[in-house]
Amino acid sequence: MNPIIKNLESQYTTRKLPEMNPGDTVKVFVRIIEGNKERVQAFEGTIIKEHGSGINKTITVRKVFQGVGVERVFLVYSPRIEKINVLRRGDVRRSKLYYLRERSGKATRIKEKIEKR
């Protein structure tokens, strides 16, 4: 990678983020502007995909709301994202969890990763 681009990107990737992987349940706090007011909205769901690296890294978060699956793609280093909390660590064997789209109810459960001390 070009050192000039790397230097430029490093200015924007200074924010400390938690370690996130597909299968983790996260709560993403996003700034939303409605008219002339700004508020923070939380989006809680499971990470089904990570894409890109550096400043272009995105995560796709999926949740089921009123029986309808909702997926949202977040640019991790966007100024619109206030913070990301990892609520549960998922124990999965693949990097893209697209199979969750076809499943519903208890079939979408993901085992929790047990961390060693």
Contact map, one row per residue, 1 for C-alpha under 8 A:
111011000000000000000000000000000000000000000000000000000000000000000000000000000000000000000000000000000000000000000
111111000000000000000000000000000000000000000000000000000000000000000000000000000000000000000000000000000000000000000
111111100000000000000000000000000000000000000000000000000000000000000000000000000000000000000000000000000000000000000
011111110000000000000000000000000000000000000000000000000000000000000000000000000000000000000000000000000000000000000
111111111000000000000000000000000000000000000000000000000000000000000000000000000000000000000000000000000000000000000
111111111100000000000000000000000000000000000000000000000000000000000000000000000000000000000000000000000000000000000
001111111110000000000000000000000000000000000000000000000000000000000000000000000000000000000000000000000000000000000
000111111111000000000000000000000000000000000000000000000000000000000000000000000000000000000000000000000000000000000
000011111111100000000000000000000000000000000000000001100000000000000000000000000000000000000000000000000000000000000
000001111111110000000000000000000000000000000000000000000000000000000000000000000000000000000000000000000000000000000
000000111111110000000000000000000000000000000000000000000000000000000000000000000000000000000000000000000000000000000
000000011111111000000000000000000000000000000000000000100000000000000000000010000000000000000000000000000000000000000
000000001111111000000000000000000000000000000000000001100000000000000000000010000000000000000000000000000000000000000
000000000111111100000000000000000000000000000000000000000000000000000000000000000000000000000000000000000000000000000
000000000001111110000000000000000000000000000000000000000000000000000000000010000000000000000000000000000000000000000
000000000000011111000000000000000000000000000000000000000000000000000000000000000000000000000000000000000000000000000
000000000000001111100000000000000000000000000000000000000000000000000000000000000011000000000000000000000000000000000
000000000000000111110000000000000000000000000000000000000000000000000000000000000001110000000000000000000000000000000
000000000000000011111000000000000000000000000000000000000000000000000000000000000000000000000000000000000000000000000
000000000000000001111101000000000000000000000000000000000000000000000000000000000000010000000000000000000000000000000
000000000000000000111111000000000000000000000010010000000000000000000000000000000000000011000000000000000000000000000
000000000000000000011111000000000000000000000111110000000000000000000000000000000000000001010111100000000000000000000
000000000000000000001111100000000000000000000111000000000000000000000000000000000000000011110000100000000000010000000
000000000000000000011111110000000000000000000110000000000000000000000000000000000000011111000000000000000000000000000
000000000000000000000011111000000000000000011110000000000000000000000000000000000000011111000000000000000000000000000
000000000000000000000001111100000000000000011110000000000000000000000000000000000001111100000000000000000000000000000
000000000000000000000000111110000000000001111000000000000000000000000000000000000001111000000000000000000000000000000
000000000000000000000000011111000000000001110000000000000000000000000000000000001111100000000000000000000000000000000
000000000000000000000000001111100000000111100000000000000000000000000000000000001111000000000000000000000000000000000
000000000000000000000000000111110000000111100000000000000000000000000000000000011110000000000000000000000000000000000
000000000000000000000000000011111000011110000000000000000000000000000000000000011100000000000000000000000000000000000
000000000000000000000000000001111100011110000000000000000000000000000000000000010000000000000000000000000000000000000
000000000000000000000000000000111111111000000000000000000000000000000000000000000000000000000000000000000000000000000
000000000000000000000000000000011111111000000000000000000000000000000000000000000000000000000000000000000000000000000
000000000000000000000000000000001111100000000000000000000000000000000000000000000000000000000000000000000000000000000
000000000000000000000000000000001111110000000000000000000000000000000000000000000000000000000000000000000000000000000
000000000000000000000000000000001111111000000000000000000000000000000000000000000000000000000000000000000000000000000
000000000000000000000000000000111101111100000000000000000000000000000000000000000000000000000000000000000000000000000
000000000000000000000000000000111100111110000000000000000000000000000000000000000000000000000000000000000000000000000
000000000000000000000000000011110000011111000000000000000000000000000000000000000100000000000000000000000000000000000
000000000000000000000000000011110000001111100000000000000000000000000000000000000000000000000000000000000000000000000
000000000000000000000000001111000000000111110000000000000000000000000000000000000000000000000000000000000000000000000
000000000000000000000000001111000000000011111000000000000000000000000000000000000000000000000000000000000000000000000
000000000000000000000000111100000000000001111100000000000000101000000000000000000000000000000000000000000000000000000
000000000000000000000000111000000000000000111110000000000000111000000000000000000000000000000000000000000000000000000
000000000000000000000111110000000000000000011111000000000000111000000000000000000000000000000000000000000000000000000
000000000000000000001111110000000000000000001111110000000011110000000000000000000000000000000000000000000000000000000
000000000000000000000110000000000000000000000111110000000011110000000000000000000000000000000011110000000000000000000
000000000000000000000100000000000000000000000011111000000011100000000000000000000000000000000011100000000000000000000
000000000000000000001100000000000000000000000011111100001111000000000000000000000000000000000011000000000000000000000
000000000000000000000000000000000000000000000000111110001110000000000000000000000000000000000000000000000000000000000
000000000000000000000000000000000000000000000000011111011100000000000000000000000000000000000000000000000000000000000
000000000000000000000000000000000000000000000000001111111100000000000000000000000000000000000000000000000000000000000
000000001000100000000000000000000000000000000000000111111000000000000000000000000000000000000000000000000000000000000
000000001001100000000000000000000000000000000000000011111000000000000000000110000000000000000000000000000000000000000
000000000000000000000000000000000000000000000000000111111100000000000000001110000000000000000000000000000000000000000
000000000000000000000000000000000000000000000000011111111110000000000000001110000000000000000000000000000000000000000
000000000000000000000000000000000000000000000000011110011111000000000000111100000000000000000000000000000000000000000
000000000000000000000000000000000000000000000011111000001111100000000000111100000000000000000000000000000000000000000
000000000000000000000000000000000000000000000011110000000111110000000011110000000000000000000000000000000000000000000
000000000000000000000000000000000000000000011111100000000011111000000011110000000000000000000000000000000000000000000
000000000000000000000000000000000000000000001111000000000001111100001111000000000000000000000000000000000000000000000
000000000000000000000000000000000000000000011100000000000000111110001110000000000000000000000000000000000000000000000
000000000000000000000000000000000000000000000000000000000000011111111100000000000000000000000000000000000000000000000
000000000000000000000000000000000000000000000000000000000000001111111100000000000000000000000000000000000000000000000
000000000000000000000000000000000000000000000000000000000000000111110000000000000000000000000000000000000000000000000
000000000000000000000000000000000000000000000000000000000000000111111000000000000000000000000000000000000000000000000
000000000000000000000000000000000000000000000000000000000000000111111100000000000000000000000000000000000000000000000
000000000000000000000000000000000000000000000000000000000000011110111110000000000000000000000000000010000000000000000
000000000000000000000000000000000000000000000000000000000000011110011111000000000000000000000000000000000000000000000
000000000000000000000000000000000000000000000000000000000001111000001111100000000000000000000000000000000000000000000
000000000000000000000000000000000000000000000000000000000001110000000111110000000000000000000000000000000000000000000
000000000000000000000000000000000000000000000000000000000111100000000011111000000000000000000000000000000000000000000
000000000000000000000000000000000000000000000000000000000111100000000001111101000000000000000000000000000000000000000
000000000000000000000000000000000000000000000000000000011110000000000000111111000000000000000000000000000000000000000
000000000000000000000000000000000000000000000000000000111110000000000000011111001000000000000000000000000000000000000
000000000001101000000000000000000000000000000000000000111000000000000000001111101000000000000000000000000000000000000
000000000000000000000000000000000000000000000000000000000000000000000000011111111000000000000000000000000000000000000
000000000000000000000000000000000000000000000000000000000000000000000000000011111100000000000000000000000000000000000
000000000000000000000000000001110000000000000000000000000000000000000000000001111100000000000000000000000000000000000
000000000000000000000000000111100000000000000000000000000000000000000000000111111111000000000000000000000000000000000
000000000000000000000000000111100000000100000000000000000000000000000000000000111111000000000000000000000000000000000
000000000000000010000000000111000000000000000000000000000000000000000000000000001111100000000000000000000000000000000
000000000000000011000000011110000000000000000000000000000000000000000000000000001111110000000000000000000000000000000
000000000000000001000000011100000000000000000000000000000000000000000000000000000011111000000000000000000000000000000
000000000000000001010001111000000000000000000000000000000000000000000000000000000001111110000000000000000000000000000
000000000000000000000001111000000000000000000000000000000000000000000000000000000000111110000000000000000000000000000
000000000000000000000001110000000000000000000000000000000000000000000000000000000000011111000000000000000000000100000
000000000000000000001011100000000000000000000000000000000000000000000000000000000000011111100000000000000000000110000
000000000000000000001111100000000000000000000000000000000000000000000000000000000000000111110000000000000000011110000
000000000000000000000010000000000000000000000000000000000000000000000000000000000000000011111000000000000000011110000
000000000000000000000110000000000000000000000000000000000000000000000000000000000000000001111110000000000000011000000
000000000000000000000000000000000000000000000000000000000000000000000000000000000000000000111110000000000000000000000
000000000000000000000100000000000000000000000000000000000000000000000000000000000000000000011111100000000000000000000
000000000000000000000100000000000000000000000001110000000000000000000000000000000000000000011111100000000000000000000
000000000000000000000100000000000000000000000001110000000000000000000000000000000000000000000111110000000000000000000
000000000000000000000110000000000000000000000001100000000000000000000000000000000000000000000111111100000000000000000
000000000000000000000000000000000000000000000001000000000000000000000000000000000000000000000001111110000000000000000
000000000000000000000000000000000000000000000000000000000000000000000000000000000000000000000000111111100000000000000
000000000000000000000000000000000000000000000000000000000000000000000000000000000000000000000000111111110001000000000
000000000000000000000000000000000000000000000000000000000000000000001000000000000000000000000000011111110000000000000
000000000000000000000000000000000000000000000000000000000000000000000000000000000000000000000000001111110000000000000
000000000000000000000000000000000000000000000000000000000000000000000000000000000000000000000000001111111011000000000
000000000000000000000000000000000000000000000000000000000000000000000000000000000000000000000000000111111111000000000
000000000000000000000000000000000000000000000000000000000000000000000000000000000000000000000000000000111111100000000
000000000000000000000000000000000000000000000000000000000000000000000000000000000000000000000000000000011111100000000
000000000000000000000000000000000000000000000000000000000000000000000000000000000000000000000000000000111111100000000
000000000000000000000000000000000000000000000000000000000000000000000000000000000000000000000000000100111111110000000
000000000000000000000000000000000000000000000000000000000000000000000000000000000000000000000000000000001111111000000
000000000000000000000010000000000000000000000000000000000000000000000000000000000000000001110000000000000001111100000
000000000000000000000000000000000000000000000000000000000000000000000000000000000000000001110000000000000000111110000
000000000000000000000000000000000000000000000000000000000000000000000000000000000000000111100000000000000000011111000
000000000000000000000000000000000000000000000000000000000000000000000000000000000000000011100000000000000000001111100
000000000000000000000000000000000000000000000000000000000000000000000000000000000000000000000000000000000000000111110
000000000000000000000000000000000000000000000000000000000000000000000000000000000000000000000000000000000000000011111
000000000000000000000000000000000000000000000000000000000000000000000000000000000000000000000000000000000000000001111
000000000000000000000000000000000000000000000000000000000000000000000000000000000000000000000000000000000000000000111
